[in-house]
């Protein structure tokens, strides 16, 4: 799959002017069957992540839509949704800032392209990447029992208005990640209340995002590699050595994490995901710094592919919540010391387990 993706993208011009251009390319990928990545934790997780990294290295705006689409397909497979319309393109919209949260009520079932539509949605959804160019979306909403529910919607229907609000980005600007207004829009439930977050695949997808970070960072590093080959002076080579170290670390984490998921597909992967994302985010941030200091202003100003990636990647990295995520990881690590104790309480005089043994 990765080779086919690479060959397909090699025929596409770098740089997509807007969401329409990204949507056109996503539909072309779907029509060629290049969205059918191996499902996570099914034995070929690393191949899935290689596909995501390949698209990210080509264009992060396209990868944002491609990752959301392929993640939605994986979620529906995990939760046993019965049918995905041929040629459809999906968003995965689960962000829930306080001012943009959907409410859900039961509706009278009606025949449609997928069995029965059983809910109506009201409110506003934020950070809806590709909203104006996708055909469908998986979204989170809340029922009258204050339970979160995953809902599938067809976007071309009365009651859904794609606004121009909420998106003023330069980096990742072409994704059109605007706010969408729902007014009695129809959809159908996927899974059961709370299952979107509780399922094992939630954290599998989180590492998939990090694979996108890796793909974009490795493409930036390639610019430095070519620069270092032409200008083999000590400072450039030192930066190249630092970048190689960061990429080696990130790639090793992705390989080992993929093996862990394939070996134990239903295990709780939260700590694994948080660790992996932290390592790869740090590697990507280091690569941005080293590449920029080594190559100077030239690629920023004269290389359209480089300049777009170097603008997009810092924005995409903010899908991490930085110290918040590190604090959540630290809490998981600290709790692990009591996991073997009765009632998960520290034993008096008990020697803490050493965690970081090679």
C-alpha positions in Angstrom: 0.0 0.0 0.0 2.8 2.5 0.9 4.5 2.0 -2.5 1.2 2.5 -4.3 0.5 5.7 -2.3 4.0 7.0 -3.0 3.6 6.4 -6.7 0.2 8.0 -6.8 1.4 11.1 -4.9 4.5 11.4 -7.1 2.2 12.4 -9.9 0.5 15.1 -7.9 1.9 18.6 -7.7 3.0 19.7 -4.3 0.8 22.4 -2.8 -3.0 22.5 -2.6 -4.5 25.9 -2.8 -7.6 25.3 -0.7 -9.9 22.7 0.8 -11.5 22.0 -2.6 -8.1 20.9 -4.0 -7.5 18.7 -0.9 -11.0 17.2 -1.3 -10.4 16.5 -5.0 -7.2 14.6 -4.1 -8.8 12.7 -1.3 -11.6 11.5 -3.6 -9.0 10.4 -6.1 -7.2 8.4 -3.4 -10.5 6.8 -2.4 -11.5 6.0 -6.0 -8.1 4.3 -6.4 -8.7 2.2 -3.2 -5.7 3.9 -1.6 -7.7 4.6 1.6 -7.9 1.0 2.4 -5.1 0.9 4.9 -4.6 -2.1 7.1 -6.7 -1.8 10.3 -4.8 -1.0 13.5 -3.9 -3.8 15.8 -4.7 -6.5 13.2 -1.2 -7.6 12.4 -0.1 -4.8 10.0 -0.2 -1.7 12.1 3.3 -0.5 11.0 2.2 -0.7 7.4 -0.8 1.5 8.2 1.4 4.0 9.9 3.8 4.0 6.9 0.9 4.9 4.7 0.0 7.8 6.9 3.6 9.0 7.1 3.9 8.8 3.3 0.9 11.1 2.8 2.1 13.5 5.5 5.5 13.8 3.8 3.7 14.8 0.6 1.4 17.4 2.2 0.1 17.8 5.7 -3.1 19.4 4.7 -4.0 16.4 2.6 -2.8 14.1 5.4 -5.2 15.8 7.8 -8.1 14.9 5.6 -6.7 11.5 4.7 -6.0 10.5 8.4 -9.4 11.6 9.5 -11.1 9.6 6.7 -9.0 6.5 7.3 -9.5 6.8 11.1 -13.3 7.0 10.6 -13.2 3.8 8.5 -11.2 2.1 11.3 -13.7 3.3 13.9 -16.6 2.0 12.0 -14.9 -1.3 11.4 -14.1 -1.7 15.1 -17.7 -0.8 16.1 -19.1 -3.0 13.4 -21.0 -0.4 11.4 -22.7 -2.3 8.6 -22.1 -0.3 5.5 -19.9 2.5 4.1 -21.3 4.1 0.9 -18.9 3.5 -2.0 -16.8 6.6 -2.8 -17.7 8.4 0.4 -15.2 10.6 2.1 -15.4 11.0 5.9 -14.4 13.4 8.6 -13.7 12.4 12.2 -14.9 15.3 14.3 -14.6 14.6 18.0 -13.2 17.9 19.4 -15.5 19.4 22.0 -14.6 22.8 23.3 -17.1 24.1 25.8 -18.8 26.5 23.4 -19.3 23.9 20.7 -21.0 20.7 21.8 -23.8 18.9 20.0 -27.0 17.7 21.7 -28.8 14.6 20.4 -32.4 13.5 20.6 -34.2 10.5 19.3 -36.0 10.8 15.9 -38.5 8.7 14.1 -36.7 6.2 12.0 -36.7 6.7 8.2 -35.3 4.7 5.4 -32.1 6.2 4.0 -28.7 5.1 2.5 -27.9 3.3 5.7 -30.8 1.5 7.4 -32.6 3.8 9.9 -31.7 7.3 10.9 -32.4 7.4 14.6 -31.2 10.7 16.0 -31.4 14.4 15.4 -28.5 16.8 16.1 -28.5 20.4 17.3 -25.7 22.8 18.1 -22.3 23.7 16.8 -19.3 21.5 16.1 -15.8 23.1 16.0 -12.5 22.1 14.2 -14.3 20.3 11.4 -11.5 19.7 8.9 -12.6 19.5 5.3 -16.2 20.3 6.2 -17.0 21.9 2.9 -15.6 19.1 0.7 -16.4 15.8 2.5 -19.5 13.7 2.0 -19.9 12.3 5.5 -18.6 12.6 9.1 -18.4 10.8 12.3 -19.1 13.2 15.2 -19.5 13.1 18.9 -22.8 14.3 20.5 -24.5 14.1 23.9 -27.8 12.6 24.8 -30.3 13.7 27.5 -28.6 11.4 30.0 -25.3 13.4 29.5 -23.7 10.4 27.7 -21.4 10.9 24.8 -22.5 9.1 21.6 -20.8 8.6 18.2 -23.0 9.6 15.3 -22.6 9.2 11.6 -24.1 12.0 9.4 -24.4 12.7 5.7 -23.3 16.2 5.2 -25.3 17.1 2.2 -28.7 17.5 3.9 -31.0 20.2 5.3 -30.1 21.2 8.8 -26.3 21.3 8.3 -24.6 24.6 7.6 -20.9 24.8 7.0 -19.8 28.3 8.3 -16.7 30.3 7.7 -16.2 30.7 11.4 -13.4 29.5 13.7 -10.5 29.2 11.3 -7.9 31.8 10.6 -4.8 29.6 10.3 -1.8 30.1 8.0 -0.2 26.7 8.8 -2.7 24.0 7.8 -4.9 26.8 6.4 -6.1 24.8 3.3 -7.8 22.2 5.5 -10.8 24.6 6.1 -11.2 23.4 9.7 -14.3 25.5 10.3 -17.3 25.3 12.6 -20.5 23.5 11.4 -24.0 24.4 12.6 -26.5 21.5 13.1 -30.2 22.3 13.2 -32.3 19.1 13.5 -29.9 17.3 11.2 -30.4 13.5 10.9 -27.8 10.8 11.7 -27.5 7.4 13.2 -25.7 5.9 16.1 -22.4 4.1 15.8 -21.7 1.9 18.8 -23.1 2.5 22.3 -22.9 5.5 24.6 -19.3 6.1 25.8 -17.9 3.5 23.4 -15.9 6.0 21.2 -13.6 6.8 24.1 -13.6 3.4 25.9 -12.8 1.2 22.9 -9.2 0.0 22.5 -8.8 1.6 19.1 -9.1 5.2 20.5 -5.4 5.1 21.6 -4.4 3.1 18.5 -5.6 6.1 16.4 -3.7 8.5 18.7 -0.4 6.9 17.7 -1.5 7.1 14.1 -1.5 10.9 14.4 2.1 10.7 15.7 3.0 8.7 12.5 1.8 11.7 10.6 4.1 13.9 12.6 7.0 11.5 11.8 6.3 11.6 8.1 6.3 15.3 7.8 9.4 15.6 10.0 11.3 13.1 7.9 10.4 15.0 4.7 11.9 18.2 6.3 14.9 16.1 7.3 15.4 15.1 3.6 15.9 18.8 2.7 18.7 18.9 5.3 20.2 15.7 4.0 20.5 17.1 0.5 21.9 20.4 1.9 24.5 18.5 4.0 25.5 16.5 1.0 26.3 19.7 -0.9 27.7 21.6 2.1 29.6 19.2 4.2 30.8 21.7 6.8 30.9 20.9 10.5 27.8 22.8 11.6 25.6 21.4 8.9 26.8 17.9 9.6 26.2 18.3 13.4 22.6 19.3 12.7 22.2 16.4 10.3 23.5 14.0 13.1 21.1 15.4 15.6 18.2 15.0 13.1 19.2 11.5 12.3 19.3 10.7 16.0 15.8 12.1 16.5 14.3 10.2 13.5 15.9 7.0 14.6 14.4 7.4 18.1 10.9 8.2 16.7 11.0 5.3 14.1 12.1 2.8 16.8 9.2 3.9 19.0 6.7 3.5 16.1 8.0 0.0 15.2 7.9 -1.2 18.8 4.5 0.3 19.4 3.1 -1.3 16.3 4.4 -4.7 17.5 2.8 -4.1 20.9 -0.6 -3.3 19.4 -0.5 -6.3 17.0 0.6 -8.6 19.9 -2.1 -7.4 22.3 -4.9 -5.7 20.3 -7.4 -5.4 23.1 -5.0 -4.3 25.8 -5.2 -0.8 27.3 -2.8 1.2 25.1 -3.2 4.6 26.8 0.3 4.7 28.4 1.9 3.3 25.2 0.2 6.0 23.1 1.0 8.8 25.4 4.7 7.7 25.6 4.9 7.3 21.8 3.3 10.7 21.1 5.6 12.4 23.5 8.7 10.9 22.0 7.7 11.7 18.4 6.5 15.2 19.2 9.8 16.0 20.8 11.7 14.5 17.8 9.6 16.6 15.4 10.2 19.8 17.4 13.9 19.1 17.4 13.9 18.4 13.7 12.2 21.7 13.0 14.8 23.5 15.0 17.9 21.8 13.6 16.7 21.9 10.0 15.9 25.5 10.1 19.2 26.5 11.7 21.2 24.4 9.2 19.6 25.3 5.9 19.0 29.0 6.4 16.4 31.2 4.7 16.7 29.7 1.2 14.3 26.8 1.5 11.8 28.9 3.5 11.6 31.4 0.7 12.3 29.4 -2.5 11.1 25.8 -1.9 7.3 25.6 -1.9 7.1 22.1 -0.5 9.5 22.8 2.3 8.0 26.1 3.3 4.5 24.6 3.4 5.6 21.7 5.6 7.6 23.9 8.0 4.5 26.1 8.4 2.0 23.3 8.7 3.8 20.9 11.1 3.9 23.2 14.2 0.1 23.6 13.8 -0.4 19.8 13.3 1.8 19.1 16.4 -0.7 21.0 18.5 -3.0 18.0 18.4 -0.8 17.2 21.3 -1.7 19.0 24.5 2.0 19.4 25.5 2.5 19.5 29.3 -1.1 18.4 29.9 -0.4 15.2 28.1 2.9 14.7 29.9 1.1 15.2 33.2 -1.5 12.6 32.2 1.4 10.2 31.4 3.1 11.0 34.7 -0.1 10.1 36.6 -0.3 6.8 34.8 3.3 6.1 35.6 2.8 6.9 39.3 -0.3 4.9 39.6 1.5 1.8 38.2 3.5 1.6 41.4 0.3 0.6 43.2 -1.2 -1.7 40.6 0.1 -4.9 42.3 -1.0 -3.9 45.8 -4.3 -4.9 47.4 -6.9 -2.3 46.6 -4.3 -0.3 44.6 -2.9 1.2 47.8 0.8 1.5 48.6 2.0 -1.1 51.1 3.9 0.2 54.1 7.6 -0.6 53.7 7.0 -2.0 50.2 9.9 -1.5 47.9 8.7 0.3 44.7 9.0 -1.6 41.5 11.8 -0.4 39.2 10.1 0.6 36.0 12.9 1.5 33.6 14.9 -1.6 33.5 16.6 -2.5 30.2 
